[in-house]
Amino acid sequence: MSSEIDYEEARNLKINRYVLIDNEACKVIAIDHSKPGKHGEAKYRVEGIGIFDDRRRSFIVPASHKVEVPIVDKNTAQVLNATKDTLQLMDMKTFEVFEVTKPTDIEVQANTEVSYISAVGKRKIVQKQ
């Protein structure tokens, strides 16, 4: 898991990038910052939406502190087998075979290609090719 995570200062975060909030990979949707106080430093409030569960999360951190940033890979795979609620996929580059839950918004059948994202040990189908 540590090889799939990088560290970046909170002040360098940008909207539409990824950050780890509560050990979930999230896409940053809003960043608010406050001025430094008399004895403190500026604080950043970061809001994100989970890329695997679509839940909204947020956290507050000082500007100079490092936050965890997941390394998100986007790849293509071929569907080998489709069951009621899972899909068996084969990565097109590494030929690794793995299973993911079947998405509800995309109609996927066997022998089709799909794009998927992977981060912090989880995978999700994002679109049909």
Secondary structure, 3 states (H helix, E strand, C coil): CHHHEEEEEHHHCCCCCEEEECCEEEEEEEEEECCCCCCCCCEEEEEEEECCCCCEEEEEEECCCEEEEECCEEEEEEEEEECCCEEEEEECCCCCEEEEECCCCCCCCCCCEEEEEEECCEEEEEEEC
